[in-house]
Amino acid sequence: MTTRIFLATLGRVYCPDYDRPVDARDTLRLHVVGCSPAWPNPGGAQSGYLLEGSGRLLMDCGPGVLARLREEEGWPRVDAIAITHFHLDHWGDLVPWVWGSLYGLGHDLPRVELWLSPTGREQLAEFGERLGWADMFERVFDLRAYEGGQPFRAAGFEILPLRLPHYTLETYGFRVSNGDRTLAYSGDSGPSEHLPELARDVDLFVCEATLLTGDADGAPRGHLSLDEVQSAYAASGARRLLITHRPHELPTDDGFELAHDGLTVDV
């Protein structure tokens, strides 16, 4: 009989073939690996959100995320990673992930699907030319491209990427479903009518609130204040709101549920 390994913190049962979870497929659990804004909160990791159900999907992979994942496993065991945009706090730990996969504990593990925006492969090649080799990310990851408004499947989930405004950068939010429960993740976004669309009637809306007030932002807009998040949430009909990407030094009203590194939520 196959020996099962229980990862207590992550709440899942696995066979040694790590990509074959053996618990109920209708489970949808969110682990906040890191949730700091573009400048890290004290002791915090930046954006990284691990969804577990029939598979394991990591949404974004900012600085500090890889180290946090390694606290639970020798090397992260995920089926897919999906990146919302190419600001460093949302993708930076893909670089050490490459080195660890080439030379470290990740060397003998299966390749991970890496889902990127339509221009993402070209952007990674440009980064690679400066950091190592143009194909350094292709050596490690199975690169895939998503298209805005077109659903794709990764790690057993159906994911709908929707384009959102974030300064002048190509940026997407994700709507993720296992067929029973649905989560929306804003990534980074300025105010937009597409935010309520992204989170329409979902079970959990994970939304950034980087700003104290909207007028603290530049033009074009790139982030949200708490009142702007509340407006999008109310318009969406979502059942639950989780505030993330919030600077430690800014106040957060008691009426809001605030993400923190290490938080686990059953969706």
C-alpha positions in Angstrom: 0.0 0.0 0.0 1.3 3.5 -0.9 2.5 5.4 2.1 0.8 8.7 2.6 2.5 11.9 3.7 0.4 14.5 5.6 1.5 18.1 5.3 -0.1 19.4 8.4 0.3 23.1 7.8 -1.0 22.9 4.2 -3.8 20.6 5.2 -3.5 18.0 2.4 -2.7 14.3 2.0 -0.3 13.3 -0.7 1.1 10.2 -2.1 4.9 10.2 -2.9 3.7 11.1 -6.5 3.1 14.6 -5.2 0.8 15.6 -8.0 -1.7 13.0 -7.1 -3.7 14.4 -4.2 -6.1 11.9 -2.6 -8.6 14.0 -0.7 -12.0 15.3 -1.9 -11.9 17.1 -5.3 -14.4 19.7 -4.3 -12.0 21.2 -1.7 -10.8 24.7 -2.5 -8.3 26.1 0.0 -6.3 29.3 -0.2 -2.9 29.7 1.6 -1.6 33.3 1.7 2.1 32.7 1.3 2.9 36.4 1.0 0.8 39.5 0.7 3.0 42.6 1.1 2.8 45.5 -1.3 5.6 46.6 -3.5 7.7 47.5 -0.4 7.6 44.5 2.0 5.9 44.7 5.3 8.1 44.0 8.3 9.2 40.3 8.0 6.8 39.8 5.1 6.9 38.1 1.7 5.5 39.7 -1.3 2.6 38.4 -3.5 2.1 34.7 -3.5 -1.2 32.8 -3.1 -1.4 29.0 -3.1 -4.7 27.4 -4.1 -5.2 23.8 -3.3 -8.0 21.5 -4.6 -7.6 18.8 -7.2 -4.1 20.3 -7.8 -1.9 23.1 -6.5 -1.9 26.5 -8.2 0.4 29.3 -7.2 -0.9 32.8 -8.2 2.1 35.1 -8.4 5.5 34.5 -7.0 7.1 37.6 -5.5 10.2 37.9 -3.4 10.1 35.9 -0.2 7.5 33.4 -1.5 10.0 30.7 -2.5 11.6 30.8 1.0 8.2 30.6 2.7 7.2 27.6 0.6 10.5 25.9 1.4 9.6 26.2 5.1 7.0 23.5 4.5 8.7 21.4 1.8 12.3 20.9 0.7 11.3 22.3 -2.7 7.8 23.6 -3.6 5.5 21.0 -5.1 3.1 22.9 -7.3 1.4 21.9 -10.5 1.2 25.4 -12.0 2.1 29.0 -11.5 0.1 31.9 -13.0 1.6 35.4 -13.1 -0.7 38.4 -13.2 1.9 41.0 -14.3 5.6 41.8 -14.4 6.1 44.1 -11.5 8.9 42.6 -9.4 6.8 42.0 -6.3 4.6 39.6 -8.3 7.1 37.5 -10.2 10.6 38.1 -8.7 11.1 34.7 -7.1 10.8 32.9 -10.4 14.5 33.8 -10.7 15.8 31.8 -7.7 13.2 29.1 -8.6 15.2 28.7 -11.9 18.6 28.3 -10.0 17.2 25.9 -7.5 15.6 23.8 -10.2 18.8 23.7 -12.3 21.3 23.1 -9.4 19.3 22.4 -6.2 16.6 20.3 -4.8 14.1 21.0 -7.6 16.4 19.4 -10.2 14.6 16.0 -10.2 11.0 17.2 -9.9 8.5 17.4 -12.8 8.5 20.7 -14.7 5.9 23.2 -13.5 3.5 24.9 -15.9 4.1 28.6 -15.9 1.2 30.7 -17.2 2.0 34.1 -18.5 0.3 37.0 -20.2 0.3 37.1 -24.1 3.6 39.0 -24.1 5.1 37.1 -21.1 7.4 34.7 -22.9 9.1 37.6 -24.7 9.5 39.5 -21.4 11.0 36.5 -19.6 13.5 36.1 -22.5 14.5 39.7 -22.2 15.0 39.3 -18.4 16.9 36.1 -19.0 19.4 37.8 -21.4 20.3 40.1 -18.5 20.3 37.6 -15.7 21.7 34.4 -17.2 20.5 33.1 -20.6 17.6 34.1 -22.8 16.1 30.6 -22.4 16.8 30.2 -18.6 13.1 30.1 -17.7 12.3 27.7 -20.6 14.9 25.3 -19.2 12.9 25.0 -16.0 9.2 25.8 -16.6 6.7 24.6 -19.2 5.8 28.1 -20.5 2.2 28.7 -21.4 0.3 31.8 -22.5 -3.2 32.9 -21.5 -5.4 35.3 -23.4 -7.5 38.0 -21.7 -11.2 36.9 -21.5 -10.4 33.3 -22.6 -10.5 30.6 -19.8 -7.7 28.1 -19.5 -7.2 25.0 -17.3 -4.2 24.6 -14.9 -3.7 22.4 -11.9 -7.2 21.1 -12.2 -8.8 24.6 -12.0 -10.6 26.7 -14.7 -9.0 30.2 -14.7 -10.5 33.2 -16.5 -8.0 36.1 -16.8 -9.4 39.6 -17.2 -7.4 42.6 -18.2 -7.3 45.3 -15.4 -5.7 48.8 -15.3 -2.4 49.0 -13.5 -0.5 52.1 -14.6 0.7 51.3 -18.2 1.5 47.7 -17.5 -0.3 44.7 -19.1 -2.0 43.3 -16.0 -4.7 40.6 -15.3 -6.9 39.5 -12.5 -7.8 35.8 -12.2 -11.2 34.2 -11.6 -10.5 30.6 -10.5 -13.1 27.8 -10.1 -13.0 24.1 -9.3 -16.6 23.7 -10.6 -18.0 24.0 -7.1 -16.4 27.1 -5.5 -15.0 30.2 -7.1 -12.3 32.7 -6.1 -11.4 36.1 -7.7 -7.9 37.6 -7.3 -7.4 41.1 -8.4 -3.7 41.1 -8.7 -2.9 44.8 -8.8 -5.5 47.2 -10.2 -6.7 50.7 -10.4 -10.5 51.5 -10.2 -12.3 49.6 -13.0 -15.7 48.4 -14.0 -14.0 45.1 -14.8 -13.3 44.4 -11.1 -17.0 43.7 -10.2 -17.1 41.6 -13.4 -14.1 39.6 -12.2 -15.6 39.0 -8.8 -19.3 38.5 -9.9 -21.0 36.3 -7.3 -17.7 34.5 -6.3 -17.3 32.8 -2.9 -14.2 34.8 -2.1 -12.8 38.1 -3.5 -9.1 38.6 -2.8 -8.5 42.3 -3.6 -5.6 44.6 -3.2 -5.9 47.9 -1.2 -2.5 49.6 -1.4 -3.6 53.2 -1.0 -4.8 55.3 1.9 -6.9 57.4 -0.6 -7.3 57.3 -4.3 -5.8 60.7 -4.8 -2.5 59.4 -3.5 -2.0 57.5 -6.7 -0.6 58.7 -10.0 -2.1 59.0 -13.4 -3.0 56.6 -14.9 -4.2 54.9 -11.8 -2.6 51.6 -10.6 -3.9 50.8 -7.1 -7.0 50.9 -4.9 -8.0 52.5 -1.6 -10.3 50.7 0.9 -13.4 52.6 -0.1 -12.8 51.8 -3.8 -12.4 48.1 -2.9 -15.6 48.3 -0.9 -17.5 49.8 -3.9 -16.2 47.0 -6.2 -17.1 44.4 -3.7 -20.6 45.7 -3.2 -21.2 45.8 -7.0 -19.9 42.3 -7.5 -22.2 40.4 -5.2 -19.2 38.4 -3.9 -19.9 36.5 -0.7 -16.7 37.3 1.1 -13.9 39.9 0.8 -10.3 39.5 1.8 -8.1 42.6 1.7 -4.5 42.1 0.6 -1.4 44.0 -0.6 -2.0 46.4 2.3 0.9 48.4 3.7 1.5 47.6 7.4 1.6 51.3 8.3 -1.8 52.1 6.9 -5.0 51.7 9.1 -7.5 49.1 8.1 -11.1 49.4 9.5 -12.2 46.6 11.8 -15.0 45.8 9.3 -12.5 44.5 6.8 -10.9 41.0 6.8 -7.2 41.6 6.2 -4.8 39.0 4.7 -1.6 38.1 6.5 1.3 35.8 5.6 0.4 32.3 6.7 -3.4 32.8 6.6 -5.4 29.8 5.4 -8.9 30.2 4.1 -11.4 27.6 3.0 -13.2 29.1 0.1 
